[in-house]
Amino acid sequence: MAPKGKGTDEDKGKGKDAGAEKGGKQKGAQSINVRHILCEKHAKKEEALAKLNAGSKFDEVAREFSEDKARAGGSLGWKTKGALMPEFESVAFGLAPSTTNSPKWGECKTSEGYHIIMVEGRK
C-alpha cells in the first residue's frame, strides 16, 4: 500500500476502539483475510455505503464502486500485521469476521482515499 496518510474525522470505523492500536495484540490474530472498497471521493463512498445499508453484497458493491486494482470483489487476501497502512490496519484488525452476504464493515481515510473494510477471516 502507499505511504501512510493523514488521519481525519473519517477514521470512525466500527473497529476503531476495539484495541487494535499500531503494533498492539488483538485477540491473538496476526493476519486477516480482508476486502475493501476504495473511493477517491467522499460522495462515491457514501453511495457505496448506501448500497451496503440497503442489503447489497459487499463483493458486488466493491466490483461496482472500488477504484483500486483489487477487482476480485475488493479482496486483498490474507494480510499480516504491519503490512497495511496504520489507519487501515487499526480498523481492519478491530473488525469481527463476516461474510460478503452479511458484512460487518468499518471505514477509514488514507492517502489513497476512503476505504470501506470488511474482514472474512482471522488467524
N, C-alpha and C positions, 0 to 999 in steps of 0.2 A: 504494500500500500504506500501511498505518498507520505512525505514527511508530515509530522504532526501539525495540526492546525489549531486555531484558537477555539476554545470552548465558549458557548454562549448560553443564553437562557433557553435555547432549543434543546439543550442537554437534559431533557426531562424524561428520559426513558423509564419504563416501569421497573427496570433492574438497577437504576442509578444508586439507590440507597440500600442495596442488598449486600453491602460489604465487599464489593468487588473493586477495591482500590488497586492502583498500579502495583503489580508485584505481590499483592496480597493473596492468601489462600482462600478459595471459595469452595467449601464443602468437598474438598478433595479433587475437584475437576481441574485437570491441567490442559484439556483440549475439548473443543466443542465442534459440532457439525453445524455450520452456520449458513444462513441465507440472508440476503439483504436486497433492498430496493434503494437505488441511489438516484436522487434527483438533484439537478443543479439549482432549480428554482423552488422556493418555498411553496408557491401555488401548486406546482405539479405534485409535490409531496403530499399536500393536502388533498388533492384529487385521488391519489393512490390510497390514502388513509380512508377516505370516504368509501371507496370500493371495498376495502377490508372490513370496515364497520358495517357495510351492507351484506357481508357474508361471503364475499368472493374468496376463492382460494389464493393463498399467498403466492404460489408459484405462477399462477395466471396473471396476477396483478404485477408481479416482477417482470414477466415477459412483456407486458404492455407498457409499463412505466419506467423501468430501470434503465439508466443511461450508461451503465458500465459494461464491461466485457463479459460478465458472468451471465451468459444467455440461457443457461440451463435452469430457468426458474429462479434466478438470483443466487444459486448455490455457489458458495465459496469453498465448500468441502470442510474437511477437518482442519482446524487451526489451533495451534498451541499458544499458551500464554506468552506474551511478548512478540508475537508475530503480527499483531494488528495495531492500528493507531490507538493510543491510550484512551481517547474519548469513546471510540467504537468498542474497544475491549471492555471498558468498565461497564457498559450497558450489556453487551453480549454475554459476558460471564455471569451477570446477575440474573439473566432470564432463565425461567424454567423451560425444560424441553416441551415442545408441542408439535403438532402436525400441520402441514400446509392446508388441510381441510378445516382445522380449528386452531388457527395460530394465536400465540401469545407473543406480542411484539413490544419492542422498545424503540426509542428514537434518539438520534444524536446528530450533531452537525460537526463535520470535519472540514479540512481544507478542500476535500473533494466534493463536498455538497452535503445534502440532507440524506440521512440513512434511516430506513425502517428496517429493523433487525429482528429475525426470529432464529431460535436455536432448535434443531431437531434431535440432537443427542449430546451427551456429556460423558467424558471418561477421564 
